[in-house]
């Protein structure tokens, strides 16, 4: 089961049930009553993992109880169940089987066994597995362990070797694992253990439902090792790493079936792990009463010895010089004899807390290796103030430039002891002596692998391509270096990410579970310069979608979120600047109609005004009813759309929503959106969007909509050839539909022609005529040099002509503007002070008047319907499609068979509006849409003050009419018959 269990009552009766523990008491919070069509969410914190439970259900009218017995497995995430599934019981059985497989199979040791002179190949012993389940806390006692395993026998996962012993018992009975069983293949695979004598079961990353994968894998780290006694001879013991209340411990047993250990030591108490011989290693640890004890172990071969030593070394408080060098960047350059020689030349030096070990700008005199303690790094900012950067821990190299540089370098930062430090140091003379023995070619390798490769790897990370050389040098100081050996796992699929990983040298394998092949496959090989985990720098805890392991000995650079944020702070950079390359790639891949057809350099410009926003799970992005001011694109995660508290759809990576916010004034969100998972969004607000497009008509002219406009647009008269087609207006008309503003019509060549035709029928065409003339004058006057006498005279002459025809009481085609405005214009003209801005306010007032007096009636006319047809229709949806959308959670796979042509007039639109509540469709141009309306009938009468007062927006065609009561979005009608999914909330 998950951390939370959602139960929906899909029956027609009240569902009553109780979950009873092994002590016959009802588990707190698990006595439930669910009414039909209702859903409740339960917390599993009160459930004990692997406890034997009984679910009692009162489901029928006769009051007869239905019972299901199962072992309770607590896992991760949200588990969704229906009452029908619970009553039927098959879903519970499947969940129990999956959980039992995940818990039990890692403890199975498959090998050849000899019994009474007969050899039984590739099998395991029942009592060995029972002991393992008890020791690892999977089963509370022998009876529970036997019952768990018997379930797997019943499911055909365990096959008895002897017909006379078909049941699973805690005794010397042999069983085989059905490796070709479908559920087994889905859960994991069989692999050879490190000693090659035993085969173990390894759970796939996406199958770990009840324990962290690393815990399950550590359970397979057991085996026979010789332990040296205090008398000097060796005894063979079976070792396991166990978890207990005091912490994890290494315990050793007399045999594989024993449940009482002969001795142990805690991992947290390990002081030092040291290799003594190829097959021998020692562990120094604290034991009772703070006494120190040295354990000496002898393994069957060197490979097993190295594996155990490396596993335990992670927990050691101290490390030998050999291990420190092996785990540092030096480990990829030197072989074992070189490492031993290098380690022998190091001398230890101690520094007290607070001591400044190195100062920025001073010359580097010696090579240093941090052995123990923590060192704070401080750097000079632009204002020359020294500021804290980050804290470094062992193993860390300092002054490695002496290994490959001929001239004496200087410290790039200052370093202070945060606690008592132990440094291993080597003088330049000792370094030269080392190279005399091992050759000068080694120096070149040091420079290649520890300098050139690292610098080029960091520079190749897309996240950092826009950083300056100075910033890259500062960033490099924050990286940690580690050695990854073949088959070492860097991270597992599903584990929360916390760092960026960059390959500086070597190769890593990227592994993912393939559901069709039912096995893990290598999907990619990471080589020098490749990186993974960049999302973690923006949002901590994002689960990895793949596993990564070593393909060969690899130098890996790591940068966690905390250090990256420290770098941004010290460098004075913003996340949006550093992540601009990621924003550009997301915008290009998003296929957003606003940006389709843009050249790459334009994406770089729009990325400058985009922002990266991060949200935690269940965090609200915006609320229903809020004024919309920006639109979003999902870079990572899922966003849920919610109406009246109910989730009606989800959107995933690459989808976008809220674009109506940038084309309609004062529109309100008709749905709330919240982060269904951890989410990274790219946002663009209205002002930046409009400012960007207002100065770039040449880009918009290449928009894809300009290439798909119906040819009828150009078949009419050419009276408006001077009006340049603004492709974004096409987008506005399609999205806003009958909510469009007058500017969307005026700036559309066919729209303004049809609107003019309508005004002629109303004997009011002088208003749009003046708007054209004034607009043309403004653009023409701006192109001239006002200070030039010739141009100045031309401007004054043209202004007088316009004023005499349209302004004042004696004008031939007098405009309905205020007397104060008319007087102001005439004064400017008479004084020969006319400029490009002379008629701007009059333009705005005329637009406001046309919007107030004529726009609504134009939208009700047949000419507006003709405009809708010419632009390819706006967004509408039928009752059939709406019902399909309601039935499918998230609106996925909705067939557009029910889509019909757009309604032609208000009389046809109103019935749709009155029936509408939730509209779901996926227009091909929008990549997935969920559109929400209300049952409120929209009022098509516009409000006053339509026009924008921002001079920068005079050419943008983006200022829009407020529509009172209108909360209905519309969906593009196309003849497509392909299946579509509802993914984006567009308002």
N, C-alpha and C positions, 0 to 999 in steps of 0.2 A: 504494500500500500504506500501511498505517497505521504508527504508531510501534511497535506490537506486532501480530504476526500470529498468530492462533490457528488451528491446523490440527487437525481431528478426523478420525480414521480411521473412516469409516463403511463400509469394505469388510470383506471376510472374510480378507484377507491382510495381511501386513506391508507397509507402504508405505515404500519407499526412494527417496530423491531427493537431488539435489545442485544447487545454484545456482552457475553458472559465470559469471565476469565476462568482460569483453571481452578480458582478457589470458590467457584460457583457464585461469585458476586458480580453484579452488573458493573462494567467499567464506566467510571464517571464520564458523563457527556455522551454516552452511547446508547441511551434509551430515547428513541426518536419516533415522531409522528409527522408524516409528510402528506399534505393534502395534494390532490391531483393537480398536475401542471405546475407544481411548486418545486423549488430546488433549495437544498440546504448544503452548507459546507461545514465539514467537521474537521477538527484538529486532531492529528494522530499522536500528539505528545503524550497522551495518557496511555497509549498502547506500549506494551513491552515487546521488544523485538523477539521473534521466535516463540512467543508464548502460545500455548495451545488454547484456542478460543472456540466458543460455540455461539453462532448467530441464530437467534430464535425470531421467527417472523410470523406475525399473525396476519395472514393474507387473504383468507377466504371468509365468506359469510358464516360458515359453520363454526368458526373460531378454532379450527384445527391449526396447530403450529407446524411450521416448516423449519427444519433445523439443518444448519451446515456447520460441520466441524472442520477447522483448518488451523494451520500455524500462522500466527500473525507476523508478517514481515513488513517492517517500516522502511520506506525508501525515500526518494527525493521527488520533488515536484508535486504537481496536482494530478490526482487520479480521478477521472470522471466515470461515474457509474450511473446506470438507470435502475429503477426498482425492478423492472422486468428481468434485467440481467442478474440481479441479486436473488430474486425468487427462483429463477432457472438454475443458478448455481454454477453453470459452466464457466462463466467469466471468472468467478472466484477460484475455481479449480485451475484455470489457466494461469492466473496470477500467482497462485500458490506454487504451481509447478515451476514457473520461471524463477521465482524467488528461491525455491529449494535448490534448483540447479546452480544458481549463482552462489549460494552459500556453501553447498556441500561439495561440489565437484573440485574446487581448488584444493581440498584436503585429500583427494584420491591419489595414491601412489601406485602407479601401474608398473609392474616389473615381472620378471620370471620368478616363480616360487617353486621350491622343491619340498615335497611332502611324502614321507615314507618311500623315498627312492624314486618318486615320479616327479617330473618337471611339468609345471603348469605355466604356459607362456602368456604374457601380457594380461595379467589379472591383478586384482587387489584383494586384500584380506579384510573381512567384515569388521573384526574387532579392532584393527588398526584405524579404520575410518571412524568407528564409534569413539575411540579415545581422542582422535583429532577433533571431532565435533564438540566433545565435552571440554577439552582444554581451550579451544578457541571461543567458547561461550555460545556456540551455535545452538547446542542443545543443553537443557538444564540438568538432564540426568540420562542414564542409559536407556530407560524406557522411551523417552522422547526421541533420542538419537535413532533407536531401532525403528520407531514408527515413521520418522522422517525418511529414512532410507527405504523402508518398505513401500512408501508411496512411490519412490522412484522405480522400485521393482515392479509395482503394479502398472506404472506408466510405460514400462518396457525400456527404461533408461539403464537399469542394472539387470544383468542377465546372470542367473546362477549357473555355475559349472556342473552342478550335480542335481539331477531331477529329484533325488530323495531329500534335498535340502533347498526347497524353493523359497523359503521365507528368510528374511534378513534377521540374523541374530548376532549378538555380541560374542562370537566364537570364531574358531579357525575355519571359516567357510570362504571359499573363493568365488568372486564375482567378476564379470567383465563389464566394461563400460561400452554401451552401444554408441560408438563414435559416429555412426551414420544416421542416428536418430535425428529427425528433422529439428526438434527443439534443441537438442544438444548442439547441432551445427549452427543454429541461430545464436546460441549463448556463448560459444567459445570454440577453442580448438586444442588438440593435443600437441604438446611440444616436448622435446627431450630436455631433461634437467641438465644442470651444469656438469654433472659427473657422467652423463650419457647413459647411465645404467637404469634410470627411472624416467618414466614418461609422466608428465603432469598435465593438468587441464588449466588452460589460461583463459579467463573470461574476457570477452571483447569489451571495449570501453563503453559501448552504448547499451550493454546488457547489465551493468552493475546497478541493480535497483535498490539494494538495501545496505550496501557497504561501499565505502570509497574503494576505487579500483586498486590503489596502492596497498591498501590493507589486505585485499584478497590476494594480491601477488606476493606480499610478504609472507603470507601463510604457506606459500609453496617453498619458502626459503627454509628448508629443514634438511637434515641428513646426518650421516655418520661421520664423526670426527674423533680423532684420538686426542684425549686430554691427558696432559702430564700430571701425575700425582705428586704429592710432596716427597714421596720416596724416590722420585726420579724415573719411574717407568710409566708407560702410557696405558690408559684404559679407553676402550672404544665406547663412546656414548652417542646417543641420538639427540641432536640439538634442534631446538625450535625457538622462534621468536614469538613470545606470547604477550598479550595485552592484559593488564590488571589495573586495579584502582590506583596503585602507586605509580603506574607508568609501564611502558613496554620493557620487557626483560628477555635476556637470553637464558634459557633454561636447558639443562641436559638431563636425559633420562636413561635408564638402564636398557630399555628397548622401545620399540615403536608402539607398543600397546599400553605401556605404563602411563598412569595419570598423576603419579607423584614424582616430582623431580628429585634428582640427587644433589642439585646445586643450581645457583643462578647468579646473575648480576644484572643490574638495570642499565639500559642503554644510556640514560641520562648521567650515569655515574662513570662512564668510560672516560678515562683521562688520556690514554695514548694507545694507538694501534700501530704495531711496528712489525715489519717483515724481517725475519731472522735468517731464514733459508728459503729456497724455492717452494718447499712444501710446509714450512713452519712459520707461524706468526704468533705474536704475543699481544695480549690485551692487558693493560694496566687499568684497574678500576677501583673505586671506593666500595667497600663492603660495610658490614655492621660496625657501628661506633666509629665511623670515619677512618677505619683502617684501610690501607691500600694493599692490594694484592695483585700479583702478576699471574695471569693464566697463559699457559703455553699450549698451543694447539698444533696438531699435525694432520694434514689432509691427505687424501688419496693421491692427488696430483697437484701440480703447480697452478693449473687453471682454477680448480676448486678453491685453493688457498687464496689466490688473488681475488676471487669473487667474494668470499667471506670477509676478507680484509677490507676491500673497498666498501662493502656494505656497512661494516661496523665503524669504519674510519669517519663516516659522515657525522657520527655522534660524539667523536672524541673532542675533548676540550683543547688538547694540544696535538700538534702534528710534527713529525720528524722533518728535517730539512729535505730529505729525499722525497717525501710525500708532497711537501709544499712546492718543490720545483716541478714534480710530475704533474701537479694540478694547475700550475700556472702556464702562461704562454710559452715558457721555456720548454714545456713538455712536448710540444710539437716539433721542436728543433733537435733536441738531444736524445740519444739512445740511453739505455740503462747505464753502461759504463761511464758515459759522459756525465750523466746526472750524479752518479756517485762521486766522481772526481770533483765536479762543481760544488757539491754539498760539502766536501771535505775542506774546501778553501774558504768557507764562510765562517765568520766570527760573530758571536752574539753581543749585542749591545742593548742596554736597558735605559728607558727614559721615564721620568716620573710624570704623573698626571699634570696637564696644563703646560708642559714644556713645548716650546716652538721648535720642532725638529728641523724643518726646512723653511726658508723664507723665499717668497717669490722674487725672482730676479737674481738671486745668488747663484754662483756657479755650482754645478753638480760635481762633487769631488769623489764620491764612492757609489757603488751599486748597493741597493738595499732590497731586502725581502722581508715583508711584515710577517712575523712568526706568531705573535700573540698580542691581543689588545685591539683597540680601535683608534683610528686616526682621523681627526676632523680636517676637511679641506676648505681653505678660504681663498677667495680670488678677489682681485681688484675690479670694481665696476667702472663705468665711464666717468663717474664723479671722483674716482680714485679712492673711494672708501672700500676698505677690506670687508668683505661680507662672507658669511658662512655659506658653503655650497652643499656638501654632503659628508657622510661618514663612511670610511673605508675599513674593511676587515680583512683578515688573512684568508687566502694567500694573495698578497698584492705586491707588485714590483714597483720600485722607485729607482730612477736613474738608469733604466735599461738602455738609454741612449749610449751609454759608455760601451755597450757590447757591439755597437755597429757604427758609431760616429767617430770621426777622426778629431774633430775640434771639440773643445769642452762646451757642453750645452749649459743652459740655465734652467732653474726651476720655473715652471709655468703657473704654480700656485704655492700657497703657504700651507704647512701642515702642522697640526698641534695634537699632542697626545690627549685623547679623551679619557683614558684610564692608563694604568701602567703598561708600557709598551715593551715588547721584545722584538728587536730588529736583527736580522742576519745581514751582515755587511761584507763587501769584498772590495779591496783597493784596486786601483788601475793596474798596479804592478802584478797583482794576483790574476787579474783578467788577462793581461798580456801573456803571462806564464801559461795560463789555461789554453790560449789560442796557439801557442808554440807547440804544445803537445798534440792538439786535435786539429790543427790546420787553419789557415786563414780563410779557406772556403766556408768554414762554419760561420765566420763573421758575416759573409754575404747572405747566408741563409737566415741569420738573425734579422738582418735589415729587411729581407724580403717578407718574412712571415710575421715579424713583430712590429714592423713599421709600415711598409708599403701595402701589404695585404689588409691590415687593419684600417688604414686611412681610406683606401679605395672601397672597402666594404661598407664603411659608414657613409661615405659620400654617395654610394649607389642606392641607399635606402630612399624610396620615393618621398617619404616624410621629410627628408632633410635636403632634398635637391636644391631648395631655394635659400639655404643658409650660406652665409659668407664664410670664407676660410677662417676668419677669426672665431666665428661662432662654432664652426666644426671642430676647431682645436679645443674650444671650451667644452663642447659636448663629449669629445673623446675622453676627457678626464673623468666623466661620470660613469662610463661603461665598466662593467665587471667582466673578467675573462675567466672562462672555465674550459676544462678539457672533457670532451665527451668521447668515450670509448665505444667500439662496435657493440651494438645491441643495448647500450645504455639508453634509457628512456628520458628524454628531456621533459615531455609532458604527455599526458594521456588525453584522448578524446573525452570531452565532457568536463574536464577539470577547469576550474575558474582561472582565467588568465590574469597575470599581474605584470608582465614584462614584454618587451620587444626582444626578439632573438635574431641575431645577425651572424651568418657563417663567415668567418674570416679566413678559414683554411679547412679543407677536408670536405666531407659529404654527410648529409643527414637524409634519412628516408622519412617521407610523409606517408603515414599509413591511415587508411580509413576502412570501416566495415562496409562490405558490399552485400546488400540484402539479397540480390539475385544469386550471387555465387555462394552466399552464406559463409563468407570467410573474409579475413582482413587482406587487403591488397595494397601494394605500394602505388600510390597515385602520383607521386612526384618525388624527385630527388633534389634536395636543396644543395647548391654548390656555392662557391665563394661569391659573396655579395648578395645572396638571397636572404630574405628575412621573413619572419612570421611573428604574429602577435601585435602588430601595430595598433589594432583597435584597443588593446589594453592600456595604451598610453592616454587615450581619451576617456575610457570608461572601464574602471577596474572591475574584475570579476566576470567579464564576458567569457562564457565557456568556449573552450577550444573545440573546433569542429573536426579536428583530426588528431592523431597521435604522431609524435616525432621521436625518432630514435637514431642512434648513431649507425652510419653505414661503414665508417672507418674512423680512425682517430681524428677528431675535429676540434679546432679552436673556435669556441662559440662566444660571442659578445652578447651581454645582456644589459638591458636598461629598463629598470622598473618605473612605474608611474610616478612614485615619489621623487625620484632623481630627475625625471624628465620635467616635472613641474618646477623643481628647484632650478633646473637649467633655464627654463622660460623666465623665471623670476630674476635670476642673476643677469641673463642676457638682455632683459627688458623686451622680450618678445611676447606676442600673443598667439594663442593656439590657432586662431583662424589664419594667421600669417604662415605658420609652420605647416599647417595642414592644407594649404591652398592647392597643392598638387592632388591631394585626395578629393577635394571638393570638385576640381576640374574633371577628374576621371568619373566621379559620381554623376555629374551633370551630363557628361557625354553619354554615359551608359544608360541614363534614365529615360532617354527618348521623350523628353518633356516637349510638348508642342510649342511652348514659348521659345525654346532654344534650338529647335530642330533646324538644321541647315546652317548653323553658325560655324564659321571657321574657328579653328582651335584658339587663335589669339584672342578671339572675342570671349571665349570661355574663361580665359585667364583674367579678363577684365571683370566679368560678372562675378567671378570667384572672390574678387577683392571686397565685394559688398555682401557676400554670403557669410553666414555665421554657423558655427557648429554648436549644437545644443545637445546636452545629454540629460537623460531622465532615468531615474530608478524605476524598478518594477512597481506598477500601480500608481505612479506619480501622474498627476493631471497635467496635460499639455495645454489644453484650453477647455473652458466650460461651455455648455450649451447656453446660447443667448448672449455670449460675449461679442463685442464688436470685433470683427475680423480685420487684422492688420498685416498678416503675412502668410505665405504659404510654405509648405514643408516638403522635403524629400527624405525618405528613410534610407539612411546609410547602413544601419545595423539594427536588428531587432524587429519587434512587431508592435503595432499600434492598434488599439481597440477603439472602435466608434461606438458611442453609447447615446441612446435616446431615452429620456425619461427613466434613467437608471438601468436600462437593459442594453446589454451588448448586442449589436446587430451586425457587426462585421469586424474583420481583422485585415490589416494591411502588412505586408512584409517588405523585405529589403528591395529597394529600387522603385517602390511605389511612391506616389506623391499625393498630397491632399491640401485643400485650402486655397487653390489657385483663384477662386472667385474673389478672395480677399484683395487681390491686387488689381482687379478690373472693375469692381463694383463698389461705389462709395457707401460707407456706413452700413454695410451688410453685416448681419449677425450670424454667428455660428448656429446652425440648425442641429448640430450634434456636439456632444462632448467627445474629446479624444484623450485617452490616457495610455501610458506605456504598459503594454501587456507583458513585456519582458524588459530587460535593460535596453535602452534605445539611444541611438545616436542619430540626430536629425540635422539636415542642412536646411537653413531657413533663409528667406529673402523677404524683407519687408516692402511695403507698398511704395514708400518714398524712394528707396533705392532702385526698385524695379522701374518706376516711371522715369526717374532721372536718367537711368541707363538708356532706356529706349527713346527718350525724347530727343537725344542728340545723335541717334544712329538710324535714321530712316533707310540708309543704304543697306544695312544688315537686314532689316525687316522686310525689305523688298525681295530678299532671297528666301523668305520663310516658306515652308512647304505649303502653307495655305494659299500663298500667292500663286502656286503652281497648280492648285486643284480647284480654283474658283471656276464656276461654270462659265463656259464660253459665251453664254448669253450676256454676260456682263459687258463684253466688248462689242456686242452686236447692235447696241442702241446708238443713239446720237453721241457725238464727241464733244458735247457742249462743255464737259468738265475735264478736258485733257490736261489742263494746268494743275489739277489736284492730284498730287502724287499719291499713289496707293500705299497706305500704311498697313502692312500685313497683320499687325497686332490687333487692328480694329476687327479684322476677320475673326480672330480668337475671341475678342470680347463679345461679338455678336453671337457666336456659337455657344459660348458659356452662359452669358447673361440672358439671351433669348429676349423675351418680352420685358425683362427687367433692364434692358440696355438703356444707356443714357443717350442724350441727343448728340454728344460729341462722337460716339461710336458710329452714328449714322452719318454725321456731317463729314467725317474724315474717311468714310468709305466711298469710293467713286460712284458705285451704283446706288448706294444708300442715299447720298446727297442728291442724285438725279431724281430718284423716286420721291424723295421728300419735297424737292422743288416742284415736281409735278403735282404733288398733293397740295402744296401751298397755292399753286396757280388755281386749282379748283376751288380754293377758299378765298381767292383774290387777295392773297397776302404774300406774294412771292418777293416783294421788295425787301423784306427782312433778310432772307437768305442771299439775295443779290448783293445787299450791302456787306454782309459777312464775307462773301467772296472777294469783293473789291477791297475792303479794308485789310483782309488777310494778305492779299496779293501785294498791296501797297507796303505793308509792314515788312514782308520778306524782301521786296525790291529795295526799299529804303535802307535796310540793314546791310545790303550788299554794296552800298555806295559810301564814299568818304564824306562824312558830314562837314569836315573842316575844309574840304576843297570847294572853292567858290562856285565852280560849274555844277558840281553835284548838289551843292546846297540849293542852288537856284532851281534845279530840276525837281528836288524834293518839294520845295515851296509851291511850284506851279501845279504839281500833281495833287498836293494836299488841298489847294484851293478848288480844283476841279471836283474832288470828292465832296468837299464841304458844301459847295454850291448845289450839288445834286441831291445830297442826302441829309445835310445837317441844317437846322434852323427852320423857322416858320415859312420861309419863302422857297425852300428846297422843292425841286420837282418831285422827288420820291422821298419825302420826309420820313425819318425814322422815329419810332415811338420811344425816344429816350428822354431822360429828365431835362428840364430847362437848364438846370445848373451845369449838366454835362455838355449840353449843346453850346452854352455860352463859353465854357472853358475851351472847347475845341475851336470855336470861331475866333476867340482872342488870340490863341496860338497861331492860327493861320494868318490873321490880319497883321500880326507883329512879325511875320516871317520867321517864326520860331518853331514851325512844325518839324517833327522828327518821326522816326520809325514808330515811336510809342504814342503818337497823337491819337489814334483811333482805337487803341487797345482796350480801354475801359468801355468804349461804345460797343466793341465786339462782344465783350463779356456780357453786357446788359442785353444785347440783342439775342445772344444764345439763351440767356435766362428767360427772356420773354417767349421765345419759340418753344422752349421746354415746358414752360408753364401753360401756354395757351394752345399749343398745337401738337405736342408729342403724343399725348394720350390718344387723341382722336386719330392720329396717323397710325398708331399701333393697331387700332381697330379697323383700319381700312384694308382693302384688297391690295393696295400698293405695298404695304408692309409684308403681307403674305407672299407677294411676288419676290420681295427682297429675301425672305427666308428661304424660298425655293432656290434662288440664285446662289446663295452661299452654301447650299447643301443641307439646309435644315439645322435647327438647334436641338437641344436635348429634351426629349420627351419619352415617356414610357407608359405602357398600357397596364391595365389591371391584371392581365395574365402574367406579365413579367413580374409585377409587384408580388403576386401570390407565390410565384416560384422563388423569388428572393427571400420571402419570409420563411419558406419551408427549409431552405438550405442555410445552415449556420455559416456565417461569414460570406454568404452570397456566392459561393464557389460554383463553377460549372453551370451557370445559368444559360439556358438556350435562348437565343434572341428570336425564336420563332414567333413570339407574341408581339414583337415590335411593329408598330404601325406608323404611317406618315404623320408628321407633325400636324397638330390641329391648326386650322386656318384662321379662326377668329375667336373672339372671346366666348361666343355661345358654345363653341366646341370645346374650349379649354376648361370652362367652369365645371362641367360634370367630372372631369378628371381630377380637378383640384379638390372637389368636395369628397371624393372617394379616397383621396390619397393620404397616406400616412408615411410609409417608407417606400422609397423607390430604389430599385437595385438594377444596375445594368453595367455593361462594360463596353463603351464605345471603342472602336479600334484605334482611334487617335489619342485616347487617354489611358490606355494600358490598364484599365480596371477601375471601375467607378462605383461607389455607393453614394447615392444622392438621397437626401432626406427632405421631405416636405411636411407640411402640416395640413390639417383639415380646414384651416382658416382660408376663406376665399380671399385671394389677393385683390388689392385695390390698384388698378392700373393708373390712377390719377397721380401724377408726379407732385412733389412738394416744391416749394420755392427754393431760391438760392442754389441753383443747380451747378453753376459754373465754378471753376477753380479760380482762386485769386492769386495763385502763384505764377508769376511771369514765366518761370522756367517751363511751365506746363502748357503754354499756349499752343505748342505744336504737338503735344503728346497724344492727343485724342484719348486721354485716359480719365479725365474728370467726368463724373457720372451723376445720373439723376437718382435721388432718393426715392424709393418706392415704399409707400406706407403699407404695412400689413402683408407685404409680399414675402413669403418664406418658402416659396416653391422653386427648387432647382429643376432644370430640364436636361434631358439626356439626348444626345445626338442620335438621330434616326438614320440608319444606313441599311442597305439591302443585304448586308452580310448575314449568312446563316451559320457561321461557325460558332462554337460554344465559347462563352465568355465568362469571366469571373468578376465578382464585385469586390474591388480591393481598395478604392480610394474615396475618402470623404472629401469632396471638392469644395466644401464651404465650411 
